[in-house]
Amino acid sequence: MNIRYERYQKMIEDFLAKLWENDNTKLAEAMRYSLLSGGKRIRPVIALAFCEMCGGNLKDALPTACAIELIHTYSLIHDDLPCMDNDDFRRGKPANHKVYGEAVALLAGDALLSGAFLLLAQSPFLRPQTPLPGRAPAQMSWLVNAIGVAASGMVRGQAMEFEGYMNTMEIYRLKTGALFRGAAEAGCIVAGANVETMYAAKAYGDALGLAFQYRDDILDGENNLQGEVKRYTDAAKATIADFENNAFLLELADSLSEREK
């Protein structure tokens, strides 16, 4: 799995590194500071993996996968702000607002979210396509809808948590699971997968998001949740058990359930 993960990760890193590389404004500097600060790139990897599993072209999926990473990065910048979680560090480095100030950090997050949808609009996915026999014609409107639903779901989950909403699972399903779900669905859409495969992909992302968040809770010191991690990891794997070329996504679910950071 590691070799394939590293291949996806390199494609993602190379693409992200070119974004705003010739923009010398403070805003672009702040955007790139957080965007290029590391991270596992799990969400875009999921998008690429589902695209490849469904027989799609990875180069077509790359802008979409990276758009999802832009959305994730914007959410981290905003999460760290004093009005939210008030964190001074992110991935071992000073948080964006500690380097650039709250106003620029806020705008950097806004610009990354806007930039995500610009990436979708400029995607090679827009060019006319002739679907292969047995595969549905890919639709740009489906893709924008999938990413929009994921982004808005993430925000809704964060708001529910901030407001003290008591349904932890629903918060996790939105705050964390929405982007996992959207990434899986988007990869299928770009590949022109059928509706049944898209539903399976969304179910995979939903369950994996829950497993991921419960594993986060364990790493934060809650020791009684391993059963929940296993339950949702197994559920994620079951959704794609009957698909060909699913080995990477099955191994990814297990790997995320056992991660140490």
N, C-alpha and C positions, 0 to 999 in steps of 0.2 A: 504493500500500500504506500509506503513512504516515497518510493520513486515516482509513483503517479501523482501523489500529493505535491511533491516538490516540482513536478512538471507544471501542474496547474498553478502553483504558487508563483513560479517564475514568470509565467505568462501574465499573471495579474500584476505582479510587482513592476514588470517592464512597462505595462500599459499605464499604470498609475503614475509612474515616474515621469511620464511625458506630459501629464496634465498640468497646465499653467507653468511649464518650465521656463517660458520666456516672458512671463508676467512678473515685473519687478515691484509691484505694489505690495504694501504691507498686508493687505487682505489676502492676496495670493500666497504670500509667505506664511501667513497664519494657517491657511487651508492646507498647504503642503506639509507644514510642521506636524499636524496631527495625522494627515492622511498617510504620510510616509514614516510614521514612528514605530512601525513594526506591527505585530498582531499576526494571528494565524490565518486570517483571510478565509475563515470557515464558510461564511455565507456565499461568497463568490465561487469557492471551490464546489459547494453543493450545486450551484447553477451549472457549472461546467460539467460536473460529473453526470448530472441528469441529461444534459444535452448529448454528451457522448454515449451514454447508455442507450439513448433513443435514436442513435445514428445521425445526430446532427453535426454541424461544422463548428468546431470550437472557436474559430476566428469570428464567426457570426455571433456567437454567444458572449464573447469577451466584453464588448461594451456594456451589455446588460449586466453581466456579472459584476463589473466594476462600478456600475451605477448603484448596485445594491451596497457595495462597500462604501461608497460616498455617503449613502443614507445612514449606514451604521456609524461612520465616523462623525457625521454631524450630530448624531444622538449622543455620542460620548462627550463631545465638546460641551454640549448643552447640559448634560448630566453633571458635569464637574463644576458648573457655575455656582457661585454662592447662594443663589436663589433656589437651587436644586439640592444636589448632594454635598456641595461645598468641599470638593476634593482638591488638594493641592498638587497631586501627582497622578499621572496616568502612564502605565507601562514603564515605570521607573524614571520618568522624566517629568519636569514641571508641567502641570496642566496648561492648556492653551491660554486660559485667562490670566495665569500667573506670569506668562511671558509677554502677551500682547495686550492685556487689559480686558476687562469684561465686555466693553462695547465691540472691540474688534473680534473677540472670540464669538460673541453672539452672531455677528455678521458673517464670520467664517462658516459657522454652522448653517446659517441661512443660504449662503452661496453654494455650499456643498450639496444641500438638498436641491436647489435649483439646477445645479450642474448635473445632478443625476438624471434629471428628465431631459436636459439638453443632450446628454450622452445617448439616451434612448432615441431621440429624434435624429441623431446623426449616425445611427447604427447601420451597418451594411444589411441588417435584417430588413431595412426599408425597401431594398431593391426588389423588383418583381421576381417572384419565385414560382417554379413549377414543382408541385409536390411529387414525391416519389409514389409509385403505386402502393396503395394501402395506408398512406399517411395523409393526415389532414393538412390543408393549406394553412400556413402560419399567418396569424393576424396581428398587425401592430396594435390594434385596439385592445386585443386580449392582453398583450404584454404590458401596455401602459396601465391597464386596469389591475393586473396582478401586482405590479410594483406599487401603484397608488394605494391599493388595499393594504398591502404589507406595511407601507410607511405610516398610513393613518392608524392602522391597528396597533403598531408599536407605540405611537404617541398616546393613544387611548389607554393602553395598558399602563404606561408611565403615569398618566393622570390619575388613574384609579388607585395606583399604589400611593401616590403623593397625597391623595384625599383620604387615605385610610380605609379603602374598600376591603372588605373582609374575605372575599372569595379569592384565595391565593392562586388556585389553579387557573381561574379565568384571567387573572393578572399575568401569570406566566405565559399562558397561551397567546396573549396579545403582546406583552412587552418583549418577550424573547422569541416566542414561536412564530409570530407574524412574519418576520424577515426570513426565518428558516423556511417557512411554508412558501413565501413568495419566491425565494431563490429556487426552490425545487420546481415550482410551477413554471417559472420563467424559463428554466433550462429546457423543459418539455415543450413549451410554446415555440421557442426558437427552432427546435428540432422538428417541429411539425408533428408532434406525437398526438395520438388519439385521445379522446376525452377520458376514457377509462384510465389511461396511463397518467394523465394530469391529476385525476382524483387520487390515485395511489400516491403520486409524488407529494401532493398537498398533505395527505395523511401521514406520510413519512416525515415531512418537515414539522408538522404539528407535534407528533410524538417525540421526535428528536429534540425539538425546542424545550419540551417539558423535562426530558431526561437531562439536557444540558443545564437547565436552570436549577434543577434539584442537585445536580453534581456541584454547581457553584455554591449552593447552600452548605453542602458537606465541606467544601474547601473553606468556607467561612466559619466553620466550627459546629455546624449542626450535624450530629452523628447518627441520627435515627432515620435517615432518608435513603439509604442504599437500596432498600426494597423498591422505592419509587423510581430510582434511577434504572434499576434492572427492568422493572415493569414497562416503562416507556421506551427503553432501548429495545426490548423484545418486540414491543408493539410497532416501533418504526421498522424493524427488520422484517416483520411479518407482512407489512404492506407491499413490499417489493420482492417477496420471496420467490414468486413465480416468474419474474422477469429474467430475460437473458442479460448477460454482461452486468450483473448487479453486484459482483464481488466487492468492488471498491466501496460502494455505498454501505454494504453490510459491515465491512471492516471499519469504515469511518464511524458508524454508530457505536461499535464496541470501543473504539479508540477514544472517542469523546466521553464515553461513560466512565473511563478509567483515568482520565487526564488528571494531572497533579497541579495544574495552574490554569 
